Amino acid sequence: MLFSLEWCEFSWSVRNFFAAAGIDYEDVALDSVAYQRNGQGTELRAALRTMTGVPTIPQIFVNGEHVGGATETFDAFNDGSLQDRLKSSGLPEVTAINANAYSFLPKWIHPR
């Protein structure tokens, strides 16, 4: 599950990475029209912060377990732990992509 913001470049990066890797996900865009009613997006974001201790978006979960934000997710892919987590959760295998996950970040970000 991806908790994202529609306008956020880091959320875009994770979506593009998931598409390239063939990772199916549910996207909860907290700033979308669907979550604006009665401040739902704001309430969900506050709940996420309480759950994770992290104020930033996006936040990614696999099978209810917090992976982290964009960089933690990319680290997990690069070291293979994301693939292991998906597999142990019974989710389809990740499409082999021959890329450093960090290549999906906005180009204005300094290389890591």
C-alpha positions in Angstrom: 0.0 0.0 0.0 1.2 3.4 -0.9 0.1 6.5 1.0 1.0 9.4 -1.3 0.3 12.9 -2.4 -0.8 13.6 -6.0 1.6 16.5 -6.5 4.7 15.0 -4.7 7.7 14.1 -6.9 8.7 11.4 -4.4 5.3 9.8 -4.7 5.6 10.0 -8.5 9.0 8.3 -8.2 7.6 5.4 -6.1 4.7 5.0 -8.6 7.1 4.9 -11.5 9.3 2.5 -9.8 6.4 0.2 -8.9 5.2 0.3 -12.5 8.7 -0.6 -13.8 9.1 -3.4 -11.3 5.6 -4.8 -11.9 4.6 -4.2 -8.2 0.8 -4.0 -7.8 -0.3 -1.6 -5.1 -3.2 0.3 -3.7 -2.6 4.1 -3.8 -4.2 6.3 -1.1 -3.5 9.8 -2.5 -4.1 11.8 0.7 -4.6 15.1 -1.2 -7.0 13.7 -3.8 -10.6 14.8 -4.1 -11.7 11.4 -2.7 -9.9 12.2 0.6 -10.7 15.9 0.9 -14.2 15.3 2.2 -14.4 16.0 6.0 -10.5 16.3 6.1 -10.1 12.5 5.7 -6.7 12.9 4.1 -5.4 15.2 6.9 -6.7 12.7 9.5 -5.1 9.8 7.7 -1.8 11.6 7.4 -1.8 12.4 11.2 -2.6 8.7 11.9 0.3 7.6 9.6 2.6 9.9 11.5 1.5 8.5 14.8 1.9 4.9 13.6 5.3 5.4 11.9 6.8 8.3 13.8 7.6 9.8 10.3 6.0 13.0 9.0 7.0 12.6 5.4 5.0 11.2 2.5 5.0 8.8 0.7 4.9 5.9 3.1 4.8 2.3 1.9 3.5 -0.8 3.6 3.7 -4.4 2.6 1.2 -6.8 4.1 0.5 -4.2 6.8 4.2 -3.9 7.7 5.8 -0.5 7.4 8.6 -0.3 4.8 9.3 3.4 5.0 9.3 6.3 2.6 10.7 6.5 -0.9 14.4 6.2 0.0 13.8 3.3 2.4 11.8 1.5 -0.2 14.5 2.0 -2.8 17.1 0.8 -0.4 15.0 -2.3 0.3 14.8 -3.0 -3.4 18.5 -2.4 -4.0 19.4 -4.8 -1.1 16.8 -7.4 -2.1 14.8 -7.2 1.2 11.7 -5.7 -0.6 11.6 -8.6 -3.0 11.9 -11.0 0.0 9.2 -9.2 1.9 6.8 -9.3 -1.1 7.5 -13.0 -1.7 7.0 -14.0 1.9 3.7 -12.1 1.9 2.5 -14.3 -1.0 2.6 -11.5 -3.5 3.8 -11.9 -7.1 7.5 -11.7 -7.8 9.0 -8.4 -8.8 9.8 -7.9 -12.4 13.6 -8.0 -12.8 14.7 -4.5 -13.6 18.3 -3.8 -14.2 18.4 -0.5 -12.4 19.3 1.2 -9.2 16.0 2.1 -7.7 17.4 5.6 -6.9 17.3 6.2 -10.7 13.6 6.8 -10.3 14.1 9.8 -8.0 13.7 13.3 -9.5 16.7 14.4 -11.5 17.3 17.4 -9.2 18.2 15.1 -6.3 22.0 14.7 -5.8 23.2 11.1 -6.5 23.5 8.8 -3.5 
